[in-house]
Amino acid sequence: MTSLNGKVAVITGGNSGIGFASAKLFAEQGAQVVITGRRQDALNDAVEAIGPAAMAIRGDVADPAHHREVADLVRERFGGADIYMANAGVNTITPSGAVSEAEYDAQFGINARGAFFGVQAIGPALRDGGSIILVGSLASDKVLEGHAVYAGTKAAIGAFARSWAIEFRDRRIRVNMLSPGPTETEILGKLGVAPEERGAFAEMMAGAIPLGRLGRPEELAHAALFLASSAGSFVTGINLRVDGGMALL
């Protein structure tokens, strides 16, 4: 029997990177997967790649109405959900003195507001004994140049996880934070690193990681599977760092 057989998982930002790798792995492990994202074409491609166990809902995680739509669909289609992974996120590397109000609002809107109202909406639709995974970041613990706003959003995620681990305890719903280090995903391009510079950028980042390389989305997905499945049944309220040891330096 596969580890998520019969489970329903909702993953925000599930059309690329860590979210997509997690959705694909969860489906392979027997789950029905509902992914969300802002681009319909990317969602369509992701669903095709994942297979018949996947479906997609387009929307903006910063909009609470989107989360209510997702929760309603999950109730109607599946009777509820077992796993919620708040993965959608954005990062812009900018020194604090140059951060615009729009940039600040965008990062907090997607990263923190999106996670908060996502859990608020899906919480009543989660079955008792379920799992909530909030994707944080190494940046919430380690100071990285130009990451002050992003780090603040992920520090908020950590506070949410600790609070919700207590708030959901009577329903035996486990809440944990998964904190990646630098990972080989599309976000590297979104950071403003030019295509011709990405090799040098990745090499520079790898030099700051004890294991000597960037993480792979599949490695983060397996960590998420641990938190989502019965393998992590006695784990709640933690920050699981999957960063190749970067937080140590």
PyMOL commands that set and color helices and strands:
alter all, ss='L'
color gray80, all
select helices_A, chain A and resi 17-28+40-50+64-78+96-98+101-125+138-140+148-167+169-171+187-190+195-206+217-228+230-232+246-248
alter helices_A, ss='H'
color red, helices_A
select strands_A, chain A and resi 8-12+32-37+54-58+81-86+126-135+174-180+239-242
alter strands_A, ss='S'
color yellow, strands_A
deselect
rebuild
show_as cartoon
